[in-house]
Amino acid sequence: MNWDSSTEAGWFVKLAEDGSAVAIFDPAGSLYGNLSPTHPDEGDRTPGRRKPKSSVADRDRPVLTFRKGHPATLHLADGTIGTVTDQKRGAMRRKNKRCEVDISGRTYIFTHSSSRRATALRDGITLAHMARGRWSNRSTVTRKTVSVTDALDECVLTIFQKVVTPGRTGALDQVMTDLSNI
């Protein structure tokens, strides 16, 4: 994902130096909110399972880690607090690997339709379609907005575009990946 560029609407994010949170900024450069996920070392671990090895490039790159099925906290500048849950625990099927955001009485859902595409919904209404690039452009995400959006919508769409990113593997691909990590 390309952290340095802004979205089509001008919103952008900045990762904290320690990788513990993401600050979300509006087009004017004002802080709109902070996203703080659950720390990856906290909570329960499945006994007997090894942590998958990662490449040197993955370890050197700053990342924001969501724990599957555990809510992260979204703090807006006005004091509003919401939750962001990326995937269900034990999710294998792509339809269960969606991201949900609950804030200010609204529910946003980011449903992945392929390994590169996803749709953002607010209370069942489609807000935008997103697609991640292929090959060398895989860090590029394009967005086609199909509904009128307000500032909160843009904040959540920025999280979907910059932090969660569209596309998830399907069940067969997930099984093969899990088997290769044994």
C-alpha positions as CSV (number, residue, x, y, z in Angstrom):
1,M,0.0,0.0,0.0
2,N,1.2,3.5,-0.8
3,W,1.1,5.4,2.5
4,D,2.5,8.6,1.1
5,S,-0.2,9.3,-1.4
6,S,-3.6,10.8,-0.6
7,T,-7.0,9.3,-1.6
8,E,-9.0,10.7,-4.5
9,A,-10.8,12.9,-2.0
10,G,-7.5,14.2,-0.5
11,W,-7.6,12.2,2.7
12,F,-4.3,10.6,3.9
13,V,-2.8,8.6,6.7
14,K,0.4,8.5,8.7
15,L,1.7,5.5,10.5
16,A,3.1,6.2,14.1
17,E,6.9,5.7,14.3
18,D,6.4,2.5,16.5
19,G,3.7,1.1,14.1
20,S,1.1,1.1,16.9
21,A,-1.4,3.4,15.4
22,V,-2.5,5.2,12.2
23,A,-3.5,8.9,12.2
24,I,-6.1,9.8,9.6
25,F,-6.1,13.4,8.2
26,D,-8.7,15.3,6.2
27,P,-7.8,17.2,2.9
28,A,-7.0,20.3,5.0
29,G,-4.4,18.4,6.9
30,S,-6.3,18.4,10.2
31,L,-6.2,15.3,12.3
32,Y,-9.6,13.6,12.0
33,G,-9.0,10.4,13.9
34,N,-6.6,7.7,15.1
35,L,-6.9,3.9,14.6
36,S,-5.3,1.8,17.3
37,P,-5.4,-2.0,16.8
38,T,-5.0,-4.6,19.5
39,H,-1.3,-5.4,20.0
40,P,-0.3,-8.6,18.2
41,D,1.2,-10.1,21.4
42,E,-1.8,-9.6,23.5
43,G,-4.6,-12.1,24.2
44,D,-5.0,-15.8,23.5
45,R,-2.7,-17.9,21.3
46,T,-3.5,-21.2,19.9
47,P,-1.3,-23.8,21.7
48,G,0.9,-25.9,19.4
49,R,0.9,-23.5,16.5
50,R,4.0,-21.9,15.2
51,K,4.1,-18.4,14.0
52,P,4.6,-18.3,10.2
53,K,8.0,-17.2,9.1
54,S,8.2,-14.0,7.3
55,S,10.8,-12.6,4.9
56,V,13.4,-10.0,5.8
57,A,11.5,-7.5,3.7
58,D,8.3,-8.1,5.7
59,R,10.1,-7.6,9.0
60,D,11.8,-4.4,7.9
61,R,8.6,-2.8,6.7
62,P,6.4,-0.9,9.2
63,V,3.0,-2.6,9.4
64,L,-0.2,-2.1,11.3
65,T,-1.3,-5.5,12.7
66,F,-5.0,-6.3,13.1
67,R,-5.8,-9.4,15.1
68,K,-8.3,-11.5,13.3
69,G,-11.7,-11.1,15.0
70,H,-10.5,-8.7,17.7
71,P,-11.8,-5.1,17.5
72,A,-9.4,-2.2,17.0
73,T,-10.4,1.2,18.3
74,L,-11.1,4.2,16.1
75,H,-10.9,7.5,18.0
76,L,-12.2,10.6,16.2
77,A,-11.0,14.1,17.0
78,D,-14.4,15.1,18.3
79,G,-14.2,12.3,21.0
80,T,-16.4,9.7,19.2
81,I,-15.1,6.2,19.6
82,G,-15.8,3.3,17.3
83,T,-14.6,-0.3,16.6
84,V,-13.0,-1.8,13.6
85,T,-13.0,-5.6,13.2
86,D,-11.1,-7.1,10.4
87,Q,-12.3,-10.7,9.6
88,K,-14.0,-13.2,11.8
89,R,-11.9,-15.6,13.9
90,G,-11.1,-18.8,12.0
91,A,-12.5,-17.3,8.7
92,M,-11.6,-19.4,5.7
93,R,-14.2,-18.3,3.2
94,R,-13.7,-14.9,1.5
95,K,-17.3,-13.8,2.5
96,N,-16.3,-14.2,6.2
97,K,-13.1,-12.1,5.7
98,R,-14.9,-8.8,5.7
99,C,-14.0,-5.8,7.7
100,E,-16.7,-4.1,9.9
101,V,-16.6,-0.6,11.4
102,D,-19.2,0.6,14.0
103,I,-19.2,4.3,14.8
104,S,-21.8,7.0,15.4
105,G,-24.7,4.7,14.9
106,R,-23.5,3.6,11.5
107,T,-22.2,0.3,10.4
108,Y,-19.7,0.1,7.6
109,I,-18.8,-3.2,5.9
110,F,-15.9,-3.9,3.5
111,T,-16.7,-7.1,1.6
112,H,-14.0,-8.7,-0.5
113,S,-15.2,-10.1,-3.8
114,S,-11.9,-11.4,-5.1
115,S,-8.2,-11.5,-4.3
116,R,-8.0,-7.8,-5.5
117,R,-11.5,-6.3,-5.3
118,A,-13.9,-5.2,-2.5
119,T,-17.0,-3.1,-2.0
120,A,-17.6,-0.6,0.9
121,L,-21.1,-0.4,2.3
122,R,-22.7,1.9,4.9
123,D,-25.8,0.5,6.5
124,G,-26.4,-1.7,3.4
125,I,-25.9,1.2,0.8
126,T,-22.9,0.8,-1.5
127,L,-20.4,3.7,-1.0
128,A,-17.5,2.6,-3.2
129,H,-15.9,-0.1,-5.2
130,M,-12.1,-0.6,-4.7
131,A,-9.5,-2.6,-6.6
132,R,-5.8,-3.3,-5.8
133,G,-3.4,-3.2,-8.7
134,R,-1.6,-6.3,-10.1
135,W,2.1,-7.2,-10.1
136,S,4.3,-4.2,-9.6
137,N,1.3,-2.0,-9.0
138,R,-0.2,-4.1,-6.2
139,S,0.4,-1.3,-3.6
140,T,-1.9,1.0,-5.7
141,V,-5.6,1.0,-4.8
142,T,-8.2,2.6,-7.1
143,R,-11.6,3.7,-5.8
144,K,-14.8,4.4,-7.6
145,T,-17.3,6.2,-5.3
146,V,-20.9,5.6,-6.2
147,S,-22.8,7.5,-3.4
148,V,-22.5,10.9,-1.8
149,T,-20.2,10.8,1.2
150,D,-19.7,12.9,4.2
151,A,-16.5,13.4,6.4
152,L,-17.1,10.2,8.5
153,D,-17.7,8.2,5.3
154,E,-14.4,9.5,3.8
155,C,-12.6,8.6,7.1
156,V,-13.8,5.0,7.0
157,L,-13.2,4.7,3.2
158,T,-9.6,6.0,3.8
159,I,-9.2,3.2,6.4
160,F,-10.5,0.7,3.9
161,Q,-8.3,2.0,1.1
162,K,-5.1,2.6,3.0
163,V,-5.1,0.2,6.0
164,V,-7.3,-2.8,5.3
165,T,-6.9,-2.8,1.5
166,P,-9.2,-4.7,-0.9
167,G,-8.9,-8.3,-1.7
168,R,-8.5,-11.5,0.3
169,T,-7.6,-15.1,-0.6
170,G,-10.3,-17.8,-0.8
171,A,-10.5,-21.0,1.2
172,L,-8.5,-23.2,-1.0
173,D,-5.6,-20.7,-1.2
174,Q,-5.8,-20.3,2.6
175,V,-5.6,-24.0,3.2
176,M,-2.5,-24.3,0.9
177,T,-0.8,-21.4,2.7
178,D,-1.6,-22.9,6.1
179,L,-0.2,-26.3,4.9
180,S,3.0,-24.7,3.6
181,N,3.6,-23.0,7.1
182,I,3.5,-26.4,9.0
